[in-house]
Amino acid sequence: MILGLDAPEECLKAGFAAAADVPLVKGFAVGRTIFGEPAAQWFQGVLDDEQLVEKVKQIT
């Protein structure tokens, strides 16, 4: 699995190109980074569970 996190588009392209011919590579994940900031705030105790859910709802 290729995880881009906040990587620039060129780095993602390079990763996809490098993995294209590797038989063990089955896919990639998209979208996890959009929840990164609210998740970090939740882990730090800045947001409680309900606040996290509301922040994520606003993003999607």
PDBQT receptor file of N, H, CA, C and O in Angstrom, charges set to zero:
ATOM      1  N   MET A   1       0.842  -1.163   0.000  1.00  0.00    +0.000 N 
ATOM      2  CA  MET A   1       0.000   0.000   0.000  1.00  0.00    +0.000 C 
ATOM      3  C   MET A   1       0.894   1.235   0.000  1.00  0.00    +0.000 C 
ATOM      4  O   MET A   1       1.897   1.286   0.712  1.00  0.00    +0.000 OA
ATOM      5  N   ILE A   2       0.534   2.196  -0.778  1.00  0.00    +0.000 N 
ATOM      6  H   ILE A   2      -0.281   2.155  -1.356  1.00  0.00    +0.000 HD
ATOM      7  CA  ILE A   2       1.262   3.464  -0.830  1.00  0.00    +0.000 C 
ATOM      8  C   ILE A   2       0.468   4.501  -0.047  1.00  0.00    +0.000 C 
ATOM      9  O   ILE A   2      -0.704   4.741  -0.337  1.00  0.00    +0.000 OA
ATOM     10  N   LEU A   3       1.098   5.108   0.934  1.00  0.00    +0.000 N 
ATOM     11  H   LEU A   3       2.051   4.913   1.169  1.00  0.00    +0.000 HD
ATOM     12  CA  LEU A   3       0.470   6.173   1.715  1.00  0.00    +0.000 C 
ATOM     13  C   LEU A   3       1.214   7.465   1.443  1.00  0.00    +0.000 C 
ATOM     14  O   LEU A   3       2.414   7.561   1.700  1.00  0.00    +0.000 OA
ATOM     15  N   GLY A   4       0.515   8.451   0.930  1.00  0.00    +0.000 N 
ATOM     16  H   GLY A   4      -0.460   8.374   0.721  1.00  0.00    +0.000 HD
ATOM     17  CA  GLY A   4       1.154   9.700   0.553  1.00  0.00    +0.000 C 
ATOM     18  C   GLY A   4       1.246  10.724   1.654  1.00  0.00    +0.000 C 
ATOM     19  O   GLY A   4       2.106  11.605   1.625  1.00  0.00    +0.000 OA
ATOM     20  N   LEU A   5       0.353  10.611   2.634  1.00  0.00    +0.000 N 
ATOM     21  H   LEU A   5      -0.346   9.896   2.658  1.00  0.00    +0.000 HD
ATOM     22  CA  LEU A   5       0.256  11.624   3.685  1.00  0.00    +0.000 C 
ATOM     23  C   LEU A   5       0.217  13.003   3.048  1.00  0.00    +0.000 C 
ATOM     24  O   LEU A   5      -0.648  13.259   2.210  1.00  0.00    +0.000 OA
ATOM     25  N   ASP A   6       1.106  13.882   3.408  1.00  0.00    +0.000 N 
ATOM     26  H   ASP A   6       1.809  13.674   4.088  1.00  0.00    +0.000 HD
ATOM     27  CA  ASP A   6       1.105  15.232   2.839  1.00  0.00    +0.000 C 
ATOM     28  C   ASP A   6       2.171  15.399   1.763  1.00  0.00    +0.000 C 
ATOM     29  O   ASP A   6       2.644  16.509   1.521  1.00  0.00    +0.000 OA
ATOM     30  N   ALA A   7       2.545  14.316   1.128  1.00  0.00    +0.000 N 
ATOM     31  H   ALA A   7       2.161  13.413   1.324  1.00  0.00    +0.000 HD
ATOM     32  CA  ALA A   7       3.616  14.360   0.131  1.00  0.00    +0.000 C 
ATOM     33  C   ALA A   7       3.197  15.181  -1.088  1.00  0.00    +0.000 C 
ATOM     34  O   ALA A   7       2.029  15.169  -1.478  1.00  0.00    +0.000 OA
ATOM     35  N   PRO A   8       4.139  15.884  -1.681  1.00  0.00    +0.000 N 
ATOM     36  CA  PRO A   8       3.848  16.612  -2.916  1.00  0.00    +0.000 C 
ATOM     37  C   PRO A   8       3.472  15.643  -4.031  1.00  0.00    +0.000 C 
ATOM     38  O   PRO A   8       3.858  14.474  -4.011  1.00  0.00    +0.000 OA
ATOM     39  N   GLU A   9       2.722  16.140  -4.991  1.00  0.00    +0.000 N 
ATOM     40  H   GLU A   9       2.409  17.089  -5.007  1.00  0.00    +0.000 HD
ATOM     41  CA  GLU A   9       2.245  15.305  -6.092  1.00  0.00    +0.000 C 
ATOM     42  C   GLU A   9       3.386  14.595  -6.813  1.00  0.00    +0.000 C 
ATOM     43  O   GLU A   9       3.241  13.432  -7.188  1.00  0.00    +0.000 OA
ATOM     44  N   GLU A  10       4.509  15.265  -7.013  1.00  0.00    +0.000 N 
ATOM     45  H   GLU A  10       4.627  16.210  -6.708  1.00  0.00    +0.000 HD
ATOM     46  CA  GLU A  10       5.642  14.640  -7.712  1.00  0.00    +0.000 C 
ATOM     47  C   GLU A  10       6.178  13.426  -6.947  1.00  0.00    +0.000 C 
ATOM     48  O   GLU A  10       6.572  12.434  -7.561  1.00  0.00    +0.000 OA
ATOM     49  N   CYS A  11       6.193  13.497  -5.628  1.00  0.00    +0.000 N 
ATOM     50  H   CYS A  11       5.873  14.303  -5.130  1.00  0.00    +0.000 HD
ATOM     51  CA  CYS A  11       6.645  12.349  -4.830  1.00  0.00    +0.000 C 
ATOM     52  C   CYS A  11       5.676  11.186  -4.965  1.00  0.00    +0.000 C 
ATOM     53  O   CYS A  11       6.093  10.030  -5.043  1.00  0.00    +0.000 OA
ATOM     54  N   LEU A  12       4.379  11.492  -4.993  1.00  0.00    +0.000 N 
ATOM     55  H   LEU A  12       4.041  12.430  -4.930  1.00  0.00    +0.000 HD
ATOM     56  CA  LEU A  12       3.393  10.432  -5.179  1.00  0.00    +0.000 C 
ATOM     57  C   LEU A  12       3.552   9.770  -6.542  1.00  0.00    +0.000 C 
ATOM     58  O   LEU A  12       3.503   8.545  -6.656  1.00  0.00    +0.000 OA
ATOM     59  N   LYS A  13       3.741  10.584  -7.568  1.00  0.00    +0.000 N 
ATOM     60  H   LYS A  13       3.780  11.579  -7.475  1.00  0.00    +0.000 HD
ATOM     61  CA  LYS A  13       3.945  10.035  -8.913  1.00  0.00    +0.000 C 
ATOM     62  C   LYS A  13       5.157   9.111  -8.942  1.00  0.00    +0.000 C 
ATOM     63  O   LYS A  13       5.116   8.046  -9.557  1.00  0.00    +0.000 OA
ATOM     64  N   ALA A  14       6.226   9.517  -8.283  1.00  0.00    +0.000 N 
ATOM     65  H   ALA A  14       6.260  10.383  -7.784  1.00  0.00    +0.000 HD
ATOM     66  CA  ALA A  14       7.436   8.695  -8.243  1.00  0.00    +0.000 C 
ATOM     67  C   ALA A  14       7.174   7.381  -7.509  1.00  0.00    +0.000 C 
ATOM     68  O   ALA A  14       7.656   6.327  -7.926  1.00  0.00    +0.000 OA
ATOM     69  N   GLY A  15       6.424   7.444  -6.435  1.00  0.00    +0.000 N 
ATOM     70  H   GLY A  15       6.033   8.299  -6.097  1.00  0.00    +0.000 HD
ATOM     71  CA  GLY A  15       6.087   6.233  -5.691  1.00  0.00    +0.000 C 
ATOM     72  C   GLY A  15       5.243   5.269  -6.503  1.00  0.00    +0.000 C 
ATOM     73  O   GLY A  15       5.488   4.062  -6.496  1.00  0.00    +0.000 OA
ATOM     74  N   PHE A  16       4.242   5.805  -7.209  1.00  0.00    +0.000 N 
ATOM     75  H   PHE A  16       4.043   6.785  -7.214  1.00  0.00    +0.000 HD
ATOM     76  CA  PHE A  16       3.412   4.963  -8.066  1.00  0.00    +0.000 C 
ATOM     77  C   PHE A  16       4.243   4.338  -9.186  1.00  0.00    +0.000 C 
ATOM     78  O   PHE A  16       4.079   3.161  -9.508  1.00  0.00    +0.000 OA
ATOM     79  N   ALA A  17       5.125   5.125  -9.769  1.00  0.00    +0.000 N 
ATOM     80  H   ALA A  17       5.258   6.081  -9.508  1.00  0.00    +0.000 HD
ATOM     81  CA  ALA A  17       5.972   4.619 -10.854  1.00  0.00    +0.000 C 
ATOM     82  C   ALA A  17       6.883   3.505 -10.350  1.00  0.00    +0.000 C 
ATOM     83  O   ALA A  17       7.059   2.492 -11.027  1.00  0.00    +0.000 OA
ATOM     84  N   ALA A  18       7.459   3.686  -9.172  1.00  0.00    +0.000 N 
ATOM     85  H   ALA A  18       7.316   4.509  -8.622  1.00  0.00    +0.000 HD
ATOM     86  CA  ALA A  18       8.360   2.682  -8.613  1.00  0.00    +0.000 C 
ATOM     87  C   ALA A  18       7.622   1.389  -8.274  1.00  0.00    +0.000 C 
ATOM     88  O   ALA A  18       8.195   0.303  -8.362  1.00  0.00    +0.000 OA
ATOM     89  N   ALA A  19       6.351   1.504  -7.886  1.00  0.00    +0.000 N 
ATOM     90  H   ALA A  19       5.885   2.386  -7.814  1.00  0.00    +0.000 HD
ATOM     91  CA  ALA A  19       5.593   0.327  -7.461  1.00  0.00    +0.000 C 
ATOM     92  C   ALA A  19       4.820  -0.337  -8.597  1.00  0.00    +0.000 C 
ATOM     93  O   ALA A  19       4.284  -1.431  -8.418  1.00  0.00    +0.000 OA
ATOM     94  N   ALA A  20       4.755   0.294  -9.740  1.00  0.00    +0.000 N 
ATOM     95  H   ALA A  20       5.190   1.183  -9.885  1.00  0.00    +0.000 HD
ATOM     96  CA  ALA A  20       3.892  -0.176 -10.829  1.00  0.00    +0.000 C 
ATOM     97  C   ALA A  20       4.180  -1.612 -11.263  1.00  0.00    +0.000 C 
ATOM     98  O   ALA A  20       3.249  -2.344 -11.597  1.00  0.00    +0.000 OA
ATOM     99  N   ASP A  21       5.414  -2.021 -11.266  1.00  0.00    +0.000 N 
ATOM    100  H   ASP A  21       6.171  -1.425 -10.995  1.00  0.00    +0.000 HD
ATOM    101  CA  ASP A  21       5.773  -3.358 -11.742  1.00  0.00    +0.000 C 
ATOM    102  C   ASP A  21       6.038  -4.354 -10.618  1.00  0.00    +0.000 C 
ATOM    103  O   ASP A  21       6.531  -5.453 -10.871  1.00  0.00    +0.000 OA
ATOM    104  N   VAL A  22       5.721  -3.988  -9.396  1.00  0.00    +0.000 N 
ATOM    105  H   VAL A  22       5.320  -3.095  -9.190  1.00  0.00    +0.000 HD
ATOM    106  CA  VAL A  22       5.953  -4.872  -8.257  1.00  0.00    +0.000 C 
ATOM    107  C   VAL A  22       4.688  -5.700  -8.017  1.00  0.00    +0.000 C 
ATOM    108  O   VAL A  22       3.642  -5.142  -7.686  1.00  0.00    +0.000 OA
ATOM    109  N   PRO A  23       4.772  -7.027  -8.178  1.00  0.00    +0.000 N 
ATOM    110  CA  PRO A  23       3.572  -7.854  -8.064  1.00  0.00    +0.000 C 
ATOM    111  C   PRO A  23       2.915  -7.836  -6.684  1.00  0.00    +0.000 C 
ATOM    112  O   PRO A  23       1.720  -8.111  -6.570  1.00  0.00    +0.000 OA
ATOM    113  N   LEU A  24       3.665  -7.521  -5.647  1.00  0.00    +0.000 N 
ATOM    114  H   LEU A  24       4.636  -7.298  -5.740  1.00  0.00    +0.000 HD
ATOM    115  CA  LEU A  24       3.088  -7.494  -4.299  1.00  0.00    +0.000 C 
ATOM    116  C   LEU A  24       2.225  -6.264  -4.056  1.00  0.00    +0.000 C 
ATOM    117  O   LEU A  24       1.407  -6.269  -3.135  1.00  0.00    +0.000 OA
ATOM    118  N   VAL A  25       2.380  -5.222  -4.845  1.00  0.00    +0.000 N 
ATOM    119  H   VAL A  25       3.045  -5.219  -5.593  1.00  0.00    +0.000 HD
ATOM    120  CA  VAL A  25       1.610  -3.993  -4.662  1.00  0.00    +0.000 C 
ATOM    121  C   VAL A  25       0.214  -4.211  -5.223  1.00  0.00    +0.000 C 
ATOM    122  O   VAL A  25       0.048  -4.547  -6.396  1.00  0.00    +0.000 OA
ATOM    123  N   LYS A  26      -0.778  -4.017  -4.378  1.00  0.00    +0.000 N 
ATOM    124  H   LYS A  26      -0.642  -3.744  -3.425  1.00  0.00    +0.000 HD
ATOM    125  CA  LYS A  26      -2.162  -4.294  -4.771  1.00  0.00    +0.000 C 
ATOM    126  C   LYS A  26      -3.025  -3.042  -4.835  1.00  0.00    +0.000 C 
ATOM    127  O   LYS A  26      -4.132  -3.105  -5.370  1.00  0.00    +0.000 OA
ATOM    128  N   GLY A  27      -2.564  -1.899  -4.308  1.00  0.00    +0.000 N 
ATOM    129  H   GLY A  27      -1.664  -1.848  -3.874  1.00  0.00    +0.000 HD
ATOM    130  CA  GLY A  27      -3.416  -0.720  -4.340  1.00  0.00    +0.000 C 
ATOM    131  C   GLY A  27      -2.828   0.429  -3.549  1.00  0.00    +0.000 C 
ATOM    132  O   GLY A  27      -1.668   0.410  -3.135  1.00  0.00    +0.000 OA
ATOM    133  N   PHE A  28      -3.664   1.422  -3.357  1.00  0.00    +0.000 N 
ATOM    134  H   PHE A  28      -4.606   1.437  -3.693  1.00  0.00    +0.000 HD
ATOM    135  CA  PHE A  28      -3.251   2.607  -2.616  1.00  0.00    +0.000 C 
ATOM    136  C   PHE A  28      -4.462   3.150  -1.880  1.00  0.00    +0.000 C 
ATOM    137  O   PHE A  28      -5.592   2.772  -2.186  1.00  0.00    +0.000 OA
ATOM    138  N   ALA A  29      -4.242   4.031  -0.914  1.00  0.00    +0.000 N 
ATOM    139  H   ALA A  29      -3.324   4.338  -0.666  1.00  0.00    +0.000 HD
ATOM    140  CA  ALA A  29      -5.317   4.642  -0.139  1.00  0.00    +0.000 C 
ATOM    141  C   ALA A  29      -5.328   6.139  -0.392  1.00  0.00    +0.000 C 
ATOM    142  O   ALA A  29      -4.281   6.780  -0.467  1.00  0.00    +0.000 OA
ATOM    143  N   VAL A  30      -6.518   6.678  -0.521  1.00  0.00    +0.000 N 
ATOM    144  H   VAL A  30      -7.369   6.157  -0.460  1.00  0.00    +0.000 HD
ATOM    145  CA  VAL A  30      -6.673   8.104  -0.775  1.00  0.00    +0.000 C 
ATOM    146  C   VAL A  30      -7.596   8.694   0.282  1.00  0.00    +0.000 C 
ATOM    147  O   VAL A  30      -8.595   8.082   0.660  1.00  0.00    +0.000 OA
ATOM    148  N   GLY A  31      -7.252   9.893   0.757  1.00  0.00    +0.000 N 
ATOM    149  H   GLY A  31      -6.440  10.391   0.449  1.00  0.00    +0.000 HD
ATOM    150  CA  GLY A  31      -8.176  10.629   1.595  1.00  0.00    +0.000 C 
ATOM    151  C   GLY A  31      -7.881  10.682   3.072  1.00  0.00    +0.000 C 
ATOM    152  O   GLY A  31      -8.459  11.502   3.786  1.00  0.00    +0.000 OA
ATOM    153  N   ARG A  32      -7.021   9.852   3.537  1.00  0.00    +0.000 N 
ATOM    154  H   ARG A  32      -6.552   9.186   2.957  1.00  0.00    +0.000 HD
ATOM    155  CA  ARG A  32      -6.758   9.818   4.976  1.00  0.00    +0.000 C 
ATOM    156  C   ARG A  32      -6.208  11.134   5.493  1.00  0.00    +0.000 C 
ATOM    157  O   ARG A  32      -6.510  11.516   6.624  1.00  0.00    +0.000 OA
ATOM    158  N   THR A  33      -5.430  11.820   4.723  1.00  0.00    +0.000 N 
ATOM    159  H   THR A  33      -5.185  11.509   3.805  1.00  0.00    +0.000 HD
ATOM    160  CA  THR A  33      -4.788  13.053   5.161  1.00  0.00    +0.000 C 
ATOM    161  C   THR A  33      -5.786  14.151   5.466  1.00  0.00    +0.000 C 
ATOM    162  O   THR A  33      -5.499  15.027   6.282  1.00  0.00    +0.000 OA
ATOM    163  N   ILE A  34      -6.953  14.132   4.834  1.00  0.00    +0.000 N 
ATOM    164  H   ILE A  34      -7.186  13.421   4.171  1.00  0.00    +0.000 HD
ATOM    165  CA  ILE A  34      -7.911  15.211   5.087  1.00  0.00    +0.000 C 
ATOM    166  C   ILE A  34      -8.384  15.228   6.535  1.00  0.00    +0.000 C 
ATOM    167  O   ILE A  34      -8.875  16.250   7.013  1.00  0.00    +0.000 OA
ATOM    168  N   PHE A  35      -8.241  14.103   7.237  1.00  0.00    +0.000 N 
ATOM    169  H   PHE A  35      -7.842  13.273   6.848  1.00  0.00    +0.000 HD
ATOM    170  CA  PHE A  35      -8.617  14.044   8.641  1.00  0.00    +0.000 C 
ATOM    171  C   PHE A  35      -7.424  14.236   9.562  1.00  0.00    +0.000 C 
ATOM    172  O   PHE A  35      -7.563  14.127  10.780  1.00  0.00    +0.000 OA
ATOM    173  N   GLY A  36      -6.251  14.520   9.001  1.00  0.00    +0.000 N 
ATOM    174  H   GLY A  36      -6.138  14.608   8.011  1.00  0.00    +0.000 HD
ATOM    175  CA  GLY A  36      -5.023  14.584   9.789  1.00  0.00    +0.000 C 
ATOM    176  C   GLY A  36      -5.038  15.615  10.891  1.00  0.00    +0.000 C 
ATOM    177  O   GLY A  36      -4.693  15.306  12.032  1.00  0.00    +0.000 OA
ATOM    178  N   GLU A  37      -5.427  16.821  10.577  1.00  0.00    +0.000 N 
ATOM    179  H   GLU A  37      -5.707  17.072   9.651  1.00  0.00    +0.000 HD
ATOM    180  CA  GLU A  37      -5.399  17.884  11.589  1.00  0.00    +0.000 C 
ATOM    181  C   GLU A  37      -6.408  17.631  12.710  1.00  0.00    +0.000 C 
ATOM    182  O   GLU A  37      -6.035  17.712  13.881  1.00  0.00    +0.000 OA
ATOM    183  N   PRO A  38      -7.677  17.327  12.396  1.00  0.00    +0.000 N 
ATOM    184  CA  PRO A  38      -8.598  17.020  13.498  1.00  0.00    +0.000 C 
ATOM    185  C   PRO A  38      -8.155  15.810  14.326  1.00  0.00    +0.000 C 
ATOM    186  O   PRO A  38      -8.322  15.799  15.546  1.00  0.00    +0.000 OA
ATOM    187  N   ALA A  39      -7.596  14.800  13.672  1.00  0.00    +0.000 N 
ATOM    188  H   ALA A  39      -7.460  14.809  12.681  1.00  0.00    +0.000 HD
ATOM    189  CA  ALA A  39      -7.132  13.625  14.410  1.00  0.00    +0.000 C 
ATOM    190  C   ALA A  39      -5.993  14.006  15.352  1.00  0.00    +0.000 C 
ATOM    191  O   ALA A  39      -5.956  13.551  16.496  1.00  0.00    +0.000 OA
ATOM    192  N   ALA A  40      -5.076  14.829  14.883  1.00  0.00    +0.000 N 
ATOM    193  H   ALA A  40      -5.107  15.198  13.954  1.00  0.00    +0.000 HD
ATOM    194  CA  ALA A  40      -3.966  15.269  15.743  1.00  0.00    +0.000 C 
ATOM    195  C   ALA A  40      -4.492  16.038  16.949  1.00  0.00    +0.000 C 
ATOM    196  O   ALA A  40      -4.012  15.852  18.067  1.00  0.00    +0.000 OA
ATOM    197  N   GLN A  41      -5.478  16.902  16.722  1.00  0.00    +0.000 N 
ATOM    198  H   GLN A  41      -5.868  17.053  15.813  1.00  0.00    +0.000 HD
ATOM    199  CA  GLN A  41      -6.068  17.665  17.834  1.00  0.00    +0.000 C 
ATOM    200  C   GLN A  41      -6.761  16.737  18.825  1.00  0.00    +0.000 C 
ATOM    201  O   GLN A  41      -6.705  16.963  20.033  1.00  0.00    +0.000 OA
ATOM    202  N   TRP A  42      -7.407  15.700  18.321  1.00  0.00    +0.000 N 
ATOM    203  H   TRP A  42      -7.452  15.516  17.339  1.00  0.00    +0.000 HD
ATOM    204  CA  TRP A  42      -8.085  14.729  19.187  1.00  0.00    +0.000 C 
ATOM    205  C   TRP A  42      -7.063  13.964  20.028  1.00  0.00    +0.000 C 
ATOM    206  O   TRP A  42      -7.247  13.796  21.234  1.00  0.00    +0.000 OA
ATOM    207  N   PHE A  43      -5.963  13.492  19.378  1.00  0.00    +0.000 N 
ATOM    208  H   PHE A  43      -5.813  13.629  18.399  1.00  0.00    +0.000 HD
ATOM    209  CA  PHE A  43      -4.923  12.771  20.109  1.00  0.00    +0.000 C 
ATOM    210  C   PHE A  43      -4.274  13.643  21.174  1.00  0.00    +0.000 C 
ATOM    211  O   PHE A  43      -3.865  13.138  22.219  1.00  0.00    +0.000 OA
ATOM    212  N   GLN A  44      -4.174  14.950  20.923  1.00  0.00    +0.000 N 
ATOM    213  H   GLN A  44      -4.506  15.361  20.074  1.00  0.00    +0.000 HD
ATOM    214  CA  GLN A  44      -3.566  15.884  21.882  1.00  0.00    +0.000 C 
ATOM    215  C   GLN A  44      -4.529  16.284  22.997  1.00  0.00    +0.000 C 
ATOM    216  O   GLN A  44      -4.133  16.960  23.947  1.00  0.00    +0.000 OA
ATOM    217  N   GLY A  45      -5.785  15.872  22.887  1.00  0.00    +0.000 N 
ATOM    218  H   GLY A  45      -6.107  15.323  22.116  1.00  0.00    +0.000 HD
ATOM    219  CA  GLY A  45      -6.771  16.230  23.897  1.00  0.00    +0.000 C 
ATOM    220  C   GLY A  45      -7.396  17.601  23.681  1.00  0.00    +0.000 C 
ATOM    221  O   GLY A  45      -8.125  18.091  24.544  1.00  0.00    +0.000 OA
ATOM    222  N   VAL A  46      -7.120  18.227  22.537  1.00  0.00    +0.000 N 
ATOM    223  H   VAL A  46      -6.528  17.829  21.836  1.00  0.00    +0.000 HD
ATOM    224  CA  VAL A  46      -7.693  19.533  22.219  1.00  0.00    +0.000 C 
ATOM    225  C   VAL A  46      -9.173  19.380  21.868  1.00  0.00    +0.000 C 
ATOM    226  O   VAL A  46      -9.986  20.240  22.206  1.00  0.00    +0.000 OA
ATOM    227  N   LEU A  47      -9.522  18.278  21.189  1.00  0.00    +0.000 N 
ATOM    228  H   LEU A  47      -8.861  17.579  20.914  1.00  0.00    +0.000 HD
ATOM    229  CA  LEU A  47     -10.907  17.978  20.823  1.00  0.00    +0.000 C 
ATOM    230  C   LEU A  47     -11.371  16.745  21.575  1.00  0.00    +0.000 C 
ATOM    231  O   LEU A  47     -10.603  15.805  21.783  1.00  0.00    +0.000 OA
ATOM    232  N   ASP A  48     -12.648  16.753  21.985  1.00  0.00    +0.000 N 
ATOM    233  H   ASP A  48     -13.272  17.516  21.816  1.00  0.00    +0.000 HD
ATOM    234  CA  ASP A  48     -13.214  15.520  22.532  1.00  0.00    +0.000 C 
ATOM    235  C   ASP A  48     -13.833  14.730  21.379  1.00  0.00    +0.000 C 
ATOM    236  O   ASP A  48     -13.763  15.163  20.229  1.00  0.00    +0.000 OA
ATOM    237  N   ASP A  49     -14.432  13.588  21.671  1.00  0.00    +0.000 N 
ATOM    238  H   ASP A  49     -14.489  13.236  22.605  1.00  0.00    +0.000 HD
ATOM    239  CA  ASP A  49     -14.970  12.724  20.629  1.00  0.00    +0.000 C 
ATOM    240  C   ASP A  49     -16.019  13.437  19.775  1.00  0.00    +0.000 C 
ATOM    241  O   ASP A  49     -15.981  13.364  18.546  1.00  0.00    +0.000 OA
ATOM    242  N   GLU A  50     -16.942  14.116  20.422  1.00  0.00    +0.000 N 
ATOM    243  H   GLU A  50     -16.974  14.176  21.420  1.00  0.00    +0.000 HD
ATOM    244  CA  GLU A  50     -18.014  14.797  19.693  1.00  0.00    +0.000 C 
ATOM    245  C   GLU A  50     -17.465  15.918  18.805  1.00  0.00    +0.000 C 
ATOM    246  O   GLU A  50     -17.918  16.096  17.674  1.00  0.00    +0.000 OA
ATOM    247  N   GLN A  51     -16.506  16.659  19.312  1.00  0.00    +0.000 N 
ATOM    248  H   GLN A  51     -16.138  16.514  20.231  1.00  0.00    +0.000 HD
ATOM    249  CA  GLN A  51     -15.906  17.740  18.520  1.00  0.00    +0.000 C 
ATOM    250  C   GLN A  51     -15.178  17.178  17.298  1.00  0.00    +0.000 C 
ATOM    251  O   GLN A  51     -15.239  17.751  16.210  1.00  0.00    +0.000 OA
ATOM    252  N   LEU A  52     -14.489  16.049  17.490  1.00  0.00    +0.000 N 
ATOM    253  H   LEU A  52     -14.439  15.583  18.374  1.00  0.00    +0.000 HD
ATOM    254  CA  LEU A  52     -13.805  15.415  16.373  1.00  0.00    +0.000 C 
ATOM    255  C   LEU A  52     -14.802  15.023  15.285  1.00  0.00    +0.000 C 
ATOM    256  O   LEU A  52     -14.573  15.293  14.106  1.00  0.00    +0.000 OA
ATOM    257  N   VAL A  53     -15.891  14.396  15.671  1.00  0.00    +0.000 N 
ATOM    258  H   VAL A  53     -16.077  14.177  16.629  1.00  0.00    +0.000 HD
ATOM    259  CA  VAL A  53     -16.902  13.974  14.712  1.00  0.00    +0.000 C 
ATOM    260  C   VAL A  53     -17.443  15.187  13.952  1.00  0.00    +0.000 C 
ATOM    261  O   VAL A  53     -17.610  15.122  12.734  1.00  0.00    +0.000 OA
ATOM    262  N   GLU A  54     -17.714  16.268  14.637  1.00  0.00    +0.000 N 
ATOM    263  H   GLU A  54     -17.579  16.320  15.626  1.00  0.00    +0.000 HD
ATOM    264  CA  GLU A  54     -18.236  17.464  13.981  1.00  0.00    +0.000 C 
ATOM    265  C   GLU A  54     -17.221  18.057  13.000  1.00  0.00    +0.000 C 
ATOM    266  O   GLU A  54     -17.583  18.464  11.896  1.00  0.00    +0.000 OA
ATOM    267  N   LYS A  55     -15.957  18.103  13.405  1.00  0.00    +0.000 N 
ATOM    268  H   LYS A  55     -15.663  17.772  14.302  1.00  0.00    +0.000 HD
ATOM    269  CA  LYS A  55     -14.905  18.620  12.497  1.00  0.00    +0.000 C 
ATOM    270  C   LYS A  55     -14.818  17.779  11.230  1.00  0.00    +0.000 C 
ATOM    271  O   LYS A  55     -14.720  18.313  10.125  1.00  0.00    +0.000 OA
ATOM    272  N   VAL A  56     -14.855  16.462  11.398  1.00  0.00    +0.000 N 
ATOM    273  H   VAL A  56     -14.934  16.028  12.295  1.00  0.00    +0.000 HD
ATOM    274  CA  VAL A  56     -14.758  15.566  10.252  1.00  0.00    +0.000 C 
ATOM    275  C   VAL A  56     -15.985  15.714   9.353  1.00  0.00    +0.000 C 
ATOM    276  O   VAL A  56     -15.859  15.679   8.129  1.00  0.00    +0.000 OA
ATOM    277  N   LYS A  57     -17.161  15.876   9.941  1.00  0.00    +0.000 N 
ATOM    278  H   LYS A  57     -17.263  15.904  10.935  1.00  0.00    +0.000 HD
ATOM    279  CA  LYS A  57     -18.377  16.090   9.148  1.00  0.00    +0.000 C 
ATOM    280  C   LYS A  57     -18.257  17.350   8.295  1.00  0.00    +0.000 C 
ATOM    281  O   LYS A  57     -18.714  17.374   7.152  1.00  0.00    +0.000 OA
ATOM    282  N   GLN A  58     -17.646  18.390   8.846  1.00  0.00    +0.000 N 
ATOM    283  H   GLN A  58     -17.275  18.371   9.774  1.00  0.00    +0.000 HD
ATOM    284  CA  GLN A  58     -17.495  19.640   8.114  1.00  0.00    +0.000 C 
ATOM    285  C   GLN A  58     -16.538  19.497   6.925  1.00  0.00    +0.000 C 
ATOM    286  O   GLN A  58     -16.679  20.202   5.926  1.00  0.00    +0.000 OA
ATOM    287  N   ILE A  59     -15.588  18.605   7.032  1.00  0.00    +0.000 N 
ATOM    288  H   ILE A  59     -15.474  18.032   7.844  1.00  0.00    +0.000 HD
ATOM    289  CA  ILE A  59     -14.606  18.388   5.979  1.00  0.00    +0.000 C 
ATOM    290  C   ILE A  59     -15.219  17.622   4.816  1.00  0.00    +0.000 C 
ATOM    291  O   ILE A  59     -14.954  17.921   3.652  1.00  0.00    +0.000 OA
ATOM    292  N   THR A  60     -16.040  16.632   5.146  1.00  0.00    +0.000 N 
ATOM    293  H   THR A  60     -16.256  16.389   6.092  1.00  0.00    +0.000 HD
ATOM    294  CA  THR A  60     -16.548  15.732   4.100  1.00  0.00    +0.000 C 
ATOM    295  C   THR A  60     -17.721  16.263   3.361  1.00  0.00    +0.000 C 
ATOM    296  O   THR A  60     -18.235  15.599   2.461  1.00  0.00    +0.000 OA
TER     297      THR A  60
